[in-house]
Structures are given as C-alpha cells and as structure tokens.
C-alpha cells in the first residue's frame, strides 16, 4: 500500500496543504490535486508531492488523478456542484479501484438542513456510502481560521461582528483536522463506515472567544452580535456568491440553535495529541491579526 500514492484534493487549502505535509512526514507518496500550477502548488512539489491539475467536475481529470490510488481525501468548496463532484469522484474511484475516501463534510449536514450546501453535504455522504470504496465522513464545527477572517481592528480594539447570538462551539484548527485526516488515511481499518464530528477542546460563546483572543493579542477584543440579515448584506456588498450567503445565513441560525455546540476527545484518540485551544491557535497565528499587541513573554 505504501507504493500507491495517496490523493489529496483541495491540496493548496489550509487543511489540504497540511494533510500533504503530514503524509509526507510519515514517508507516504502523495499526489496533490490542484486547480492550477501556482506558488502554492510549487511549494507542495518542493516538499515532495506529485502535482496534478484538474477540476473535480471533470471525470477524465479525476480519473487521471486517481490512477493507482487506493486512498484519498475529498473536499469541495462551498459552491454549487458538490453532489456532482462527489458522484464524479465516486464513479472514477470505482473505475480505478479506490478503497478508501476520507470525506470532508460539515457538522450541519443533515437531510432537514435549510442550508443548500449543508443538505448537499448530507447527500454527498450518502453517495460515498453507496460507492464501492469505504468512506469516513468528517463533520467539523466552525474552524478557528474563521477568527482572523472575521477579525476587524477598529480604533485600537479588535471586533468580531458575527450573527451567532449566544450560541457556543469549540473552534477547531485546520492543523488538527489535517492530523486526523492523515492518521485515518494511513491506518483506516478502525474508521471505515464512521461519521466523526470534529471539535476543538473547549466549548465557548463568542464573548468568551473574544476574551481569549484579547489575552493573547494584548489588545481589547469584543464580540459584536449582529443580525443575520445584516451579516448577509455585508457579505453581499463584499461580493460573496449567493450560494455562500444562503449557507452562512442558515448555519448562523443553526449555530444559535445549538447545532455547532459540543466537544469530545476524539481528535486525541485518533492522533494521540490534543487539539489546539483558541489561545494556542491565536498565539501561533498572531501575525494574521492586524493591530495585535506585542507577543506575551
């Protein structure tokens, strides 16, 4: 099995790139599927990954990427086409002899989801369940990477303007998700057929998240609860596609209703290491937060 490359889709993303690195560190052959050759793919190639380019909606490109592959990580961005991409990948995998797919879903995936993207994730899980390859579905809560994306530095203070009310979740870092994915791809036997929610170690509301960020960044940070419609309009003005806006609006309501809440020790069980806390994530990535104070000694 070590002679067969492991395919990583979304290989230049925050999670995918770290999956590639983790697998290479374990001495595995890695084939990275990317949309285009650029500085990010060149960096992966320099680390030792085989680079292939293609679109997950192109069955010929996917079949080429899956040649001689027995294990793969599948991820698709929040945009239209997820079910088609999943079907394309499952069919190409059936033709090539794929034995395992680790599928990145999301915690809000369910048949009754109001988010189009979340419901499509649930349908995509079912497609992989029907396919010949064994499937493992990962359902993470909100990533810690949401914090710098939604960070605003105004008049000497950090602000998180988000529509999540008093809901709670345990932010999970991409690096911790990557370790789970790599561990399952290397040793899948105990995981095939499972659906795993992925959480960080501590469940917090956004006021508590802001307080943890303030402690690490050395500046005041506050959570500014906004209405879902106002959040959607902000996204629209920024040029976000309607598919994404509809998804984020519906999952904001899910979040308020507790769908994203919870925590467990699953990541430590699978990888042997505890996931990062918010404080650890912010400390490691403080350069992403414009206006942060001096590092704590």
N, C-alpha and C positions, 0 to 999 in steps of 0.2 A: 504493500500500500504506500510505503514511503517513496516509491519510484513514481507514483502518479501525482501530478500537480493537484493542489487544492485551489479551486477557483474562488476568488473573492470579487464580488460585484461591488459597485459603489466604492471602488478601491482608493479613490482620492478624497473621500469624505472623512469627517472627523473620526468616525468609528472604523470604517473600512481600512483606512491607512494604518491604523494601529493593529487591526487584525493581521494585515500583511506583515507588519513588523514582528508581532508576537509569534506568528507561524515561522517566519524566517529564523527568529531566535531559537526556535525549537528544532531547527535543522530540516524543516519541510520545504519541498518545492512549492512555490506559489505562483499562480497565474492571476494577474490582476486585470480585470475588465474595466476599461475606462472609455469615456465618450470621445476623447481626443488626446493626442500627444501634447503635453504642456510641461511646465516646470514641475508640477506635482507628480506626473507620471514618470518624468525623468528621474526624480528623486527616488521613487519606488524601484525603478530599474537599477539605479546605483546601489540600492540596498540588496539587490539580488533577485527581484521579482521579474517574471516574464510578463511583458506588457502586451495585451491585445486590445484593439479598439473595436467598438461596436455599440449598437443600440439594443436594449432589451426587448424592443418591439420587433426586431429583425430576426426571424428564426434562423436564417442562414448564419448571421453573425454570432448568434447564441450557440448554435450547433458547433461552429468553429471553436468558440471559446471553451466549450465543454468536451472537446475531443480528448480522450484518455483520462478525463476527470471522473473521480468516484465520489468526491465530497466537495460541497460548495456552500458558500454563504450568499444568500439572496437578499437584496434590499432594493426598494424602489422609492423615489422621492414622492412627496405629497403633490401629485399632479395627476391629471387624467391618464388612464391606461394601465393601472395596476393589475386588474384582473386579466387583461390581455397579455401583459408582460409575464405574469405568473403562469398562464396557460402555455405561452410560448416556451418558457423556461422548463416547465414540467414535460412538455412534449419532446423538446430537444434532449432533455435528460433521459427520457425513456428510450430514445433512439441511441443514445451514446453509452448507456449502462451506468448512469448516475445512481449511486447507492444511498446518499445522504444529502439532504439540504437543510441548512440552518436558516430559518426564515425570520426576518425582522418584521414583526407586526407591531401592534401598539396596545396599550392597556385598555383603551376604549373600544377595541374591536369586538363587536357582537352583532347578532342579527338585527336587533332592535335599535341600533345606533342611529341617531339623527344626522350625524356627520356622514356625508357621502364617502369620504376617504376611510373612515373607521369601519363602515359597513363593508366596503370593498376589501379591506384587510381581512375581515372575517370570511368573506367569500374566497379570498386567495388562500387562506389557511385550509379551507375545505378542498380546493383544487389540489394542493400539495398532499393532503391526506389521501386523496383518491389515486395519486400518481404512484408508480412503482417504487420510487425512492422513498426511504424512510425520512420522516420530517420531524424537526424540532422547531416549535414556534416560540419566539421570544416576544413578550409584551411589556416593554418598559414604560414606566411613568415618565413625566417630563424630565428631559436631560438637564444636567447642571449647566450645559452650554447655552441654555436659554438665558442665563443670568447676564453674561456680557452682551448678548444680542439685544436684550431689552433694557440695558443699563442706560440711564441718562445722567449726565453730570451738569447740574444747574446751580449757579451761584454758590459754589463751594460744597454742594451736597450731592449725594447720589440719590437717584429716584428710580423706582420700579413702577411704572404706570401700567398696571395689568388688571384684567377683568375677572379676577378669581375669587372675589369676595373673601370670606373667612375660611375657605377650603384649605386642605392640607395635602402635602405629598412629601416624599423623601427623594430629593433630587439625586439622579444617578449620572455619573460622569461617563463620557464616551469611552475613556480608557478602561473602566471597569466592565462595561459591556463587551469591549473588544476581548478582554481576557476570558470572559465566559464563552464567547463565540469560538475563540481559538481552542480553548480546552475541550469543547464539545466536538469540534472538527477533528481533533487529534485522537480523542477517546470517546466515541459516540455511544458505545454499547448500552450504557445505563440511561441514556437520554432519549433515544428514538421513541416517538409517539407521545412525548410530553409537551405540554404548553407551560412555559415558565414566565410568571410575572417577574420583572426586574425592578428592584428598588434600591435606593441609597440606604444608608444605615439609620438615619434619623428622620422621622416624620415631623414636618414643620408647617406652620402657615407662613404667609409672605411677610408678615411683620417680624416673625422670628428669623426668617431668612435674611431680611434686611439688617437685623441686629447682628447676625453672624458675619455678614459682609462688612458692616461698619467696623467691627472689631478687627478684622484682618486688613482692611484697606486704610484705616486710620482717618476716615472722614465720616461725617454723618450720612447715614443711608436710611431712607424711609420707603415704605410701600405706599403707593398712591392707588387705592382701589378705584377703578373706573368702570363705567357701564359697558356691557358687551357691544352695544351699537356704536359707542364712541371708539372702542378699540377697532371694530371693523372699519369704521370710516378712516381711522389713522392708517390702517393697512392699505385701504383703497387709495388714499392720497399718495402713499409711498409706492404705488404701482404693483402691489401684490395681486396675483391672479385670483379670480373669484372662487375657484375650487379650494384654494388655500384659505381664503377668508371665510367661506362657509364652514370648512372644517374647524378652524380655530374658534369660530363663534359658537359652534355646537359643543366642542370639547370644553370650552370655558364654562358652559352650563353643566356639563358632566363633572367638571372639577368641583364646582360649587356643591354638587350633589354627592360628592364623596367617591366618585369612580376612580380617581387617581390616588386615593389615600392608601396607606398601608406600608409595611416594611417587613422584612424577614432576613434570614441569614443564608439565603440560597446562594448568593454570589460567593460567600466564604466557603460554603460546602463544595461548590463546583471547582473553585480556583485555588482554595487554600489561603486566600487573602481577603481581608475585609475591604469593602468598597470605601471610597473617599467620602468624608463628611463635606458639608458646604464650606466649612472653614479651610479644610485641606485643599479643596478644589480652587477656592479663591486665592489662597496663598501661592499655589503652584502656577496660577494663570493671572496674576495681578497685572501683568503688562497689557491684558485685554480690557482693563477697566481705566479708561481715561480719567485723569484727575485724582487717581489714588494717592494717598499719602505715602510717606517713606515706609519701607518694609519694617515690620516689627523685629526687634532684636531677638 
